Amino acid sequence: MSQARVLAVANQKGGVGKTTTAVNVSAYLALGLRVLLVDLDPQANATSSLGLDPSGVELSTYDALIGQAQLADAIVNSGRPQLDIAPASRALAGAQVELVELSDREYRLERALAQVLDRYEVVFVDTPPSLGILTLNALVAADRLLAPVQCEYLALEGVAQLMETIELVRATLNPRLQLLGMLMTMFDPRTRLSSQVVDEVRRHFPDQTFDTVIPRSVRLSEAPSYGKPVLRPRTRARVVRAGRASTAWVAAWARSSLAPRSVCGKCQSTRFIPIPGSRALTSTSRNWKSWRNRFASTACCSPSWSANCRMDRSS
């Protein structure tokens, strides 16, 4: 059985939607893949967003990092099929100090995950809003980095620093780490600033920025209070459709080495099995048919071509 691919959701700036992205994308991926969500944030928001009480868990990622327990013992079911979570606790705040004195402190999460990778197909790691030892552990353990970027001016200043951090980690600790993409979040179509920030990020990082943008939504804000993700297969809300689109990119990357794929005999384009309930949108265009037809002739000569053909960003 193939081991899981590890995806860290990280950005040193707070309030950009890291936890919301990690919870909802992992929940939607769990409709077709076995997924583990690792909460590495001392605030434990990912844990509470899935209906668990951080103060009531017996074992957490804190215990696995400092070596008091195995990560497999801390993992619990989220209440959704195929989605498990390694919950966080408030003690993680102290782990940032305790890990400094331990040997190989940057590799603690990687070693803890090694025992459970064969149980899952994708592992998400939700990180705190900093570049401290916990985030560093996530980057060392990850194969790819998904970076949510808020559509605000101050978020632009953190993008360059994030890219420098990736290069530093690749050069010293984890050469396999690559940027899966930047996901623009909290997009407000009523303001020019949001559009300007998106254009600026895409101008500097055209190959690293998702086509899909995640709009501001009351649904996303309310979902954690119910302890459930916002994504539903039959929901037509704008934010849910955008979430499905971004999820399709992640699913294609995960499936590229894990799931059976079909290849067009003429043009050799790869087609992945769609996620249940997903239309696999990857564009901000509102007209699905026009977007599909725009790429159909060049992406694959098969009439049954799926939008997932062009979604494999893995190297």
Backbone hydrogen bonds, N-H to C=O, Kabsch-Sander energy under -0.5 kcal/mol:
donor,donor_aa,acceptor,acceptor_aa,energy
4,A,117,L,-1.4
5,R,121,E,-1.9
7,L,123,V,-3.5
8,A,6,V,-0.5
8,A,144,R,-2.4
9,V,125,V,-2.7
10,A,8,A,-0.7
10,A,146,L,-1.5
21,T,17,G,-2.2
22,A,18,K,-2.8
23,V,19,T,-2.8
24,N,20,T,-2.1
25,V,21,T,-2.4
26,S,22,A,-1.6
27,A,23,V,-1.9
28,Y,24,N,-2.0
29,L,25,V,-2.5
30,A,26,S,-1.6
31,L,28,Y,-1.5
32,G,29,L,-2.1
33,L,29,L,-2.1
35,V,33,L,-0.6
35,V,82,Q,-3.0
36,L,122,V,-2.2
37,L,84,D,-2.5
38,V,36,L,-0.6
38,V,124,F,-3.6
39,D,37,L,-0.6
39,D,86,A,-2.4
40,L,38,V,-0.8
40,L,126,D,-2.3
44,A,41,D,-2.3
48,S,44,A,-2.0
49,S,45,N,-2.0
50,L,46,A,-0.8
50,L,47,T,-0.8
51,G,48,S,-1.7
52,L,47,T,-1.9
56,G,53,D,-2.0
57,V,53,D,-0.6
57,V,54,P,-0.6
61,T,87,P,-2.2
63,D,60,S,-0.5
64,A,60,S,-1.3
65,L,61,T,-2.3
66,I,62,Y,-2.0
67,G,63,D,-0.5
68,Q,63,D,-1.9
69,A,63,D,-1.4
73,D,70,Q,-0.8
74,A,70,Q,-0.8
74,A,71,L,-0.8
75,I,71,L,-1.2
76,V,85,I,-2.5
78,S,83,L,-2.1
80,R,83,L,-0.5
83,L,80,R,-1.7
84,D,35,V,-2.4
84,D,82,Q,-0.5
85,I,76,V,-2.9
86,A,37,L,-2.7
92,L,89,S,-1.9
93,A,90,R,-1.7
94,G,91,A,-1.0
95,A,91,A,-1.1
96,Q,92,L,-1.0
97,V,94,G,-1.1
98,E,94,G,-2.3
99,L,95,A,-2.8
100,V,97,V,-0.6
101,E,97,V,-0.5
101,E,98,E,-1.0
102,L,99,L,-1.1
105,R,102,L,-0.7
107,Y,104,D,-1.5
108,R,105,R,-0.8
111,R,107,Y,-2.1
112,A,108,R,-1.9
113,L,109,L,-2.7
114,A,110,E,-1.4
115,Q,112,A,-0.8
116,V,113,L,-2.0
117,L,113,L,-1.2
119,R,116,V,-1.8
120,Y,117,L,-1.0
121,E,34,R,-2.9
122,V,34,R,-1.8
123,V,5,R,-2.5
124,F,36,L,-3.1
125,V,7,L,-2.2
126,D,38,V,-2.7
126,D,124,F,-0.5
127,T,9,V,-1.3
130,S,128,P,-2.2
136,L,132,G,-2.3
137,N,133,I,-1.9
138,A,134,L,-1.7
139,L,135,T,-2.3
140,V,136,L,-2.2
141,A,137,N,-1.7
142,A,138,A,-1.2
143,D,6,V,-2.6
144,R,6,V,-1.8
145,L,178,Q,-1.9
146,L,8,A,-3.0
147,A,145,L,-0.6
147,A,181,G,-2.3
149,V,183,L,-3.0
151,C,185,T,-1.9
152,E,150,Q,-2.2
155,A,152,E,-0.7
156,L,152,E,-0.6
156,L,153,Y,-1.4
157,E,153,Y,-0.6
157,E,154,L,-0.5
158,G,154,L,-0.8
159,V,155,A,-0.9
159,V,156,L,-0.6
160,A,156,L,-0.9
161,Q,157,E,-0.7
162,L,158,G,-2.1
163,M,159,V,-2.1
164,E,160,A,-1.9
165,T,161,Q,-2.1
166,I,162,L,-2.1
167,E,163,M,-2.1
168,L,164,E,-2.2
169,V,165,T,-2.6
170,R,166,I,-2.5
171,A,167,E,-1.9
172,T,168,L,-1.5
173,L,169,V,-2.6
174,N,169,V,-3.0
177,L,174,N,-1.5
178,Q,143,D,-1.2
180,L,145,L,-2.0
180,L,178,Q,-0.7
181,G,145,L,-1.3
182,M,208,Q,-3.1
183,L,147,A,-1.9
183,L,181,G,-0.5
184,M,182,M,-0.6
184,M,212,T,-0.6
185,T,149,V,-2.5
187,F,214,I,-2.6
191,T,188,D,-1.8
195,S,191,T,-0.9
196,Q,192,R,-2.6
197,V,193,L,-2.6
198,V,194,S,-2.2
199,D,195,S,-2.4
200,E,196,Q,-2.2
201,V,197,V,-2.5
202,R,198,V,-2.4
203,R,199,D,-1.9
204,H,200,E,-1.8
205,F,201,V,-2.6
208,Q,205,F,-0.8
209,T,205,F,-0.7
210,F,182,M,-2.7
214,I,184,M,-3.0
216,R,187,F,-2.0
221,S,217,S,-1.2
222,E,218,V,-2.2
223,A,219,R,-1.9
225,S,222,E,-1.1
226,Y,222,E,-0.7
226,Y,223,A,-1.5
227,G,223,A,-0.6
227,G,224,P,-0.9
228,K,223,A,-1.5
235,T,232,R,-1.3
241,R,237,A,-2.2
242,A,238,R,-2.1
243,G,239,V,-2.0
244,R,240,V,-2.2
245,A,241,R,-1.8
246,S,242,A,-2.2
247,T,243,G,-2.2
248,A,244,R,-1.9
249,W,245,A,-1.0
250,V,246,S,-1.5
251,A,247,T,-2.9
252,A,248,A,-2.3
253,W,249,W,-2.1
254,A,250,V,-2.5
255,R,251,A,-2.9
256,S,252,A,-1.3
257,S,254,A,-0.8
259,A,255,R,-1.7
262,S,271,R,-2.1
264,C,269,S,-2.5
268,Q,264,C,-1.6
271,R,262,S,-3.2
278,S,275,I,-2.3
288,W,286,R,-1.1
291,W,287,N,-2.0
292,R,288,W,-2.5
293,N,289,K,-2.6
294,R,290,S,-1.5
295,F,291,W,-0.9
295,F,292,R,-0.8
296,A,292,R,-1.6
297,S,293,N,-0.7
298,T,295,F,-0.7
299,A,295,F,-2.9
300,C,296,A,-1.4
305,W,302,S,-1.5
309,C,306,S,-2.2
310,R,307,A,-1.2
311,M,308,N,-1.7
313,R,311,M,-1.1
